[in-house]
Amino acid sequence: MTPPLLSSPVISVAHGFFTRQGGVSCGPYASLNCSLSGQDERRSVLENRARAARALGVAPGSLVGLMQVHGCEAVTVAKPWRPGEGPAGDAMVTDRPGIGLGIVTADCAPVLFADEGAGVIGAAHAGWRGAVAGVLEATVEAMISLGASIQRIAAAIGPCIGQVSYEVGPELRDSVLADNLAGAAFLRPGQRGARWQFDLSGYCRWRLETTGVTRIDTIAADTVAEEDRFFSHRRRTLTGGGPIGHQMSIVALAA
């Protein structure tokens, strides 16, 4: 899935939101599981990540990821590191051609960024905690520190849990409203008492708009409902638990 907004005549940005299809993993990880933190065979995950990287013209050794912690730390990437050895954080930015910034998700929102003129890109993992904490704003700020302009930054919000599938309790609602009462626009009454349905994708878009980013694409997909296309933490929970894989989203400046 490659929304056109991140591509321009000025720079060449390779980017894609990958599904769970097209890899070598088996069982509950079938088939393009790209997470090194689970119990899938490491060699299978490395092959899956290499396939995703090559699909975008990125050398597998130049694809980097983070130890994602549902926070708001944005890491500036100057050179690749070994698979699984990335720092803790939930966003990355770079101005170095050839480096692929990879985010893994299984219901959280992957958000990819690019500046049209400065040659600066970013990628963020936005679960509700990270989004409320400001991970998207931190990504934009880190891009600006590399020379990006708020007027030129484009963002694409990838497949994540849909509002109809995302029933939440008081903890999430209270956190969203404590940060900004305007967040109520992304909560609607649930089917049970003291429950709400949260629009994560819409909330991420709004957070980006508050920074001044106006060029935003959103992929309409629900990772919970589309089992054949996406891994989903919520779906796993509803079906009793067990192993889970993660899809990957990547953005890179052409080498």
N, C-alpha and C positions, 0 to 999 in steps of 0.2 A: 504494500500500500504506500503510494508516494504522492501526497498532496502536492500540487504544482507550486504553491506559494513560496516554497523555500528555494526554488530554482529561478535563476534570472540570467539575462545576457551578460551581467557584469562579472559574476563569479560562477564557478561550477560547484554546486553542492550536491553530493550524493546522499540520499536519505531514504529510509524505509522503515515502516512498522511491520515487522514480520509476524506471521501467524505461528501456530504450532506445527504446521505441515512442512514437509520437505527435509526432515533430518533422519538420523540413524538410530535414535534412542527407541527403546521398546517399553511395553507395558504402560504404566501410568504416565511415563515420560514421553510417550510417542507423540511427535517424533522429533521435532526441532526444539528440544529443551536446551536452553542456553544458560541455565543457572549452574554455577560451580558450587553452590552452597548446599545442595540437596544430596541425595543418596544415589543419584544416577552415576553410571560409570564415567569417570573423568575423561577417558579417551573419546567417548561418545559425545560428551558436551563440547570438548575442544573441536571435534570434527563439525558439530553443528554450528558453533560460533565461526569456524573457518568458512563454512558454506555461506553463512549470512554475510560475512565480511566480503568474500569474493563476489557475491551477487551485486555489491555496490562498488566494486573495483578497489577495495581496501585490502592490503596485505594482512593476512591473519595475525601476524606478529605486531601489527600496528593498531589492532582493536583493543581498546581499554575499557575496563569497567570498575565499579566501586564496590566497597562493602556497604551496601545501602542500609540505612538505619532509621528511616522515616523522620529525618531531621531537615535542616535547612542549610547545611554546609555546601558551598560551591567550590570545587577544586579547579584550579587552572592547570591545564596539562601542557607541559613543554616537551615531553618525550614519552614514548610508550613504556609500560611496565609489564612484567610477566603476568599471565593469566592468574587470577585469584589473589594477586598481591597488591591490589589497589587500596588506597586509603579509605577510611570511613567518610561517607558523605552521600549526598543524594542529587548532586548536580555537577556537571563538568563544563568547562569552556576551553576553547583553544583557538589560536590563530595559525597553527602549524598545519600546512597541507599534508595530506596522507594519513593523519591520525583519525581513527574512527572512534567516536564517543558512543558507547553502548550502555543502554539502560535495560534492566530486566524487570518485567512486571507480570502479575497474575491477578489483576483487577485494578491496581493503582493506575493512574494516568501517566503514560510516557509523553513528554513534551519536548519537541525538537525545535531549535532556534537557528536562525541565520541572519546575518547582516548582509545586505546586498552590495554595499560598497567597501566596507572595511575588511572583508575576508575574515570574519569572526563567527564561530558557531558555538552552540551550546546544547546540552541535553539534560533533562531533569526527570527525576522520579517523584511524582506527586501523588502520594496517598493523602488521605484527609489530614493526618497529623502534619505532614510536611507542607501541605498547601496552606493550612492555617498558620503554621510557624513562619511561612514566608519563603519557601524554597524557590518559587518562581521569581519573586522579586530579587532574591539573591543571585539567581542565574543572570537576570538582566543586568544587575549592577556589575557582576563579574565580567560580562561581555563589554560593557561600557568602559571598564578599566583597561580593556585591550584595544580600545579605539572604536567600538561600535557606537552607533547613534540610535537613540530611542525612536527616532522617526523612521529609521530604515529597518529596524529589527522586525522580522517576520517569525511567527510561531505556528506550529502545528500540534494539536492535541490528538493523541492517538487513541486506539481502542482501550476502553476501560469499563468498569462496571456501570451499567445503566441505572437510571433513577428508579425504574420499575423493579429492579432486582436488588436495590441497595436499601434495605430496611435498617435503620439505625436507632440507637437508644439515646437516653439523656446525655451521656458523656459527650458524644459527638455534637449533638445539637447545642449543648451548653458551651462547648469550646468555640464553635463557629460563631455563636451570638456574642460571646464574651469578647471576641476579637473585633467584631463589627456587626451591629444589629442588621445591617443591610444583607448579611448572609442568610437571613430568614427567607429571602426570595428563592433559595435553592433547597428549601425543605418544604415538603407537603405532608399532610397527615397520612400515617400508615394505616394498615388494616387492623392493628391491635392498639390498645391503649398505651400511651407513653412511647409510641414508636412513630418514626417519620421516614419518609423516602427522600434520600439525599441525591442531588444532581451534582456529582463530582466533576464531570466534564464542564458543565455550565459554571460551576464555582471557579474552576481553574481559569476559564475564559474571562470571567469577571475580575479575578485577581490580576490577570495580565493587563486587562484594560485599565485598571486603576494605576498601573505603572506608566501608562502612556502608549503601550503597544496596541496598535489598532489593526495590524495586518495579521489576522489569526484564522487558520483553517481548523476545522474539527472533523474527525472521522466519526461517522455515525455507526457505532457498533457497541454491542453489549457482551463483554467477555463471559458473563455468567450464562447467558441464554444461548450462546453460540458454541456449544461444546466441541463441535467438529473443527472449529477454527482457533479456539483460544483455550489456554490453561486458565483456571479460575480458583482462587483461594476460597471465595464464598461458596462456590458450587461444591468444592471438596468438603467444606464444613457441613453443608446441608445434607450431604450424602454419607456422613459418618467419619470423615477424616481419611488418612492414608497419605501416600506419597503424592507429590505434586511437582510439575515442571513449570517453567517460566518462559514466556516469549521475550524476544529482544527487539529493541528499536535502536537504530544507528543513524548518525549523521557524520559526514566527513567532508572536508574541503578536498577537491581533486588534487592529487599529488602533481 
